[in-house]
Amino acid sequence: MSEPQDEPQKGKRRRSLATRQDIIDATIACFIDIGYFRTTTTEIARKAGVTRGAVQHYFPTTEHVLKASVDYLVDAWIEAFYDSVENSSTGKDSIDFAVDNLWAFVNDPLYIAWKELVAAARTDEALREIIEPAAGRYEQVRRDMGNEAYGAFRDAAQEKFSLNRDALRFLLEGMSSSVLTYEKDQRIEAQLKRAKRILHAEWEQEAADQKIPVTHD
């Protein structure tokens, strides 16, 4: 007899969770569209289609909405990374896949929002204290997943694997942030191909040294 009475409460909770997520989505959209320093409770409320009071109901302070938004970013990245590895095409060259996958990631709107936060954190200590633990959590998960997904490379030479992984990351993150004034697409494509050639050469040399059959699947 109690179930019908519970339905209104369940519906209310679903609406509450949806509103909370709308506010987080709106906060991230503000980071992308107008930047961190122009993101205010008023702007978030307008973007989310709710009142300022509603924003403050779910997130009493700016720190609360910032932390929730950063946590959501990291959770979304982790989920996307799992999905990309699990759904990668069978037989696709794993080095080429790693380069293409990371390039897509650093051009995703969520990463653009993250870059905005990182830039702002240079002069905002409170923000820096929020994003540093989140970044550490993401780094750990991504490192563990990378070790699992590319075990053949890791097992051959952990130090080289780590160096190449970081070199690729720093290269592509820098490329995504660069302002290119001419032949942008051609220059980017040339660098992506170059990164693939270098990583292939590194792996082939390592495989030869360690007498490991060369495979990239």
N, C-alpha and C positions, 0 to 999 in steps of 0.2 A: 504493500500500500504506500510505502514511502517513496518509491521511484518517481511517480508523477510529480511529487512535490520537489524532488531534487532537480528536475529538468530546468526550471527557471534559473536555479543557481548555476547549473552547468553552462547554460547559455550566457549568463552574465559573465562567468569566468572566461569563456571563449572570447567574448567581446572585449573584455579587459586585456587579455593577452594580445589580441589583435591590435588594440589601440596602443599598447606599449610598444609593439613591434613597429607600428606605423611611425611612432615618435623616433625610434632608433633609426629607421630607414630615412626619415626626414633629416635627422642630424647628419648622417653620412652624406646625404645629397647636398646639404648646405656646405659641408667641407669641400666638396667637389665644385659646386657652382659658385660660391661666394668666398670661400676660404675660411680658415679657422677663426681668425680674429674678427670676422664680421658675423660669425654664427652666434646668434643670441636666442634666448628663449622665445622672443617674439617671432623671429625668422623660422625657428623650428616649428612653432605652433602653426604658422601660416602654411609652411610646406606640408605639414602633416594633416592640415584641415581640422585642427582642434583648437581649443582655447589655451591661453597661457596657463590658466589654472589647471587644465588637464595635464599639461606637461609637468607642472610643479607637483601635481598629485602623484604621478608615477616616479618622478625624479626631483626630489626636493631641492637639490643643489646642482650647479653646473658640473661638479665633480662626479655626481651620480650618473648623469646622462653621458658624460665623456667616458667613464669606465664601462658602462653598458655598451656603448657604441664600439669601443676598442675591443672588448671581449667578443662582440658579435663579428667584427672584422676577422679576428684570429680564428674563431670557430668556423667561419665561412671558408677561410683559406685552407684550414685543415681538411674540411669536408671535400673541398674542390680538389685538393692534392690527392686524397684517397681515391676519389672518383676518377681522376685523370690517369692514375697508375693502373687501377683495376680495369678501366675501359679502353686502355691503349690497344691499338690494333695488333693482333697476333702476327708475328713475323716482321713487324716494323723495326727498323734499325733503332736500337735503344739509345744510342748517342744522339742521333738526329732527333728522336722523340724528346729527349731531355732538353735539347736546345730550343726546339719549337715550343715545347710546353712551358718552359720558363719565360720565353719571350711573350707568349700569350698572357701569362700571369702578370708580368710587370706592366702590361698595357691594359689590364682590367680596371674598371672604374673603382673597385674597392682598393686597389693598390694606389691609385691616384689620390684617394682620400687618405691613405696611410702616409704617403709622401708629404701631404699637406700637414699632417700632424707631426711628423718627424721634423720638418722644417720649423714649425712653430715651437717645438719643444726645445730648440736651441736656446731660446730666451724665456721659456716658461717652465720653471722648475716643477710646478705642480703637475703639469701635463707630462713632463718627462718621467716623473715618478709613476704615472699611470701606464705609459706605453712601454717602458723598459721591461717590466715583468711579462707583459703580453708578448713582446718580441722574443724574450727568452723562451717562453712556452712554445711559440711557433717554431723557433729554431730547433729546439729539441725534437719536436715531433717530426719536422721535415728531415732532420738528420737521420732519425731512426727509420723513417719510411724510405729515404734514399738508400740507406744501407741495405734494407730489405729488398728493394726493387732492383738494385744494381749490385747484387752480391758478388758476381764474378769479378767486377772491377775492384770492389772494396777488398775482397780477400786476396787479390794479387798484390796490392800495395796500398795499405790504408793511407799512408802519408801522401802519395801521389793522388789518390782518389780525392782526399780532402782538399788538396791544393787546387786540383782541376775544378772541383765542385764550386769552391769559393771564387776562383778566377772567372768562371762562367757567370756566376751570380753577379759579381761586381761589374763585369763588362756589360751585361744586359741591363742591369739597373741604371748604370751610367748612360747607356744609349737611350733608354726610355726617358731620361731627364734632359737630354741634350736638345738644344735648339739648333736644328740643321737648316741652313739657309739656301741650300741648292741640292738638287738631285737626292733628296732625302730617302726615297724608297730604294734607289739603286745602292746608295752607300750603306744603308742598313742591311739589305740583302747580302751585300758583299761581306760584311762583317759576320753575319750569321753563318754564311758558307765557310768563311775562314775559321771561325770557332769550331765548326764541325770537323774541318780538315785537321786542325791541331789536335783535337781530342782523339780522333781516329788514329793519328800518327802516334800519339802518346800511348794509346792502348795497344796498338800493334807492336810497338817496341817492347812494352812491358810483357806482352804475351810471348814474344820471342825470347826475351831474357829468362822468363819463368817457365818456358816450354808449355804454355797453355794454349789449347786450340782457340783460334781467333773466331769469336762469334759475338754478335751485337744484339741478338734476339732477347 
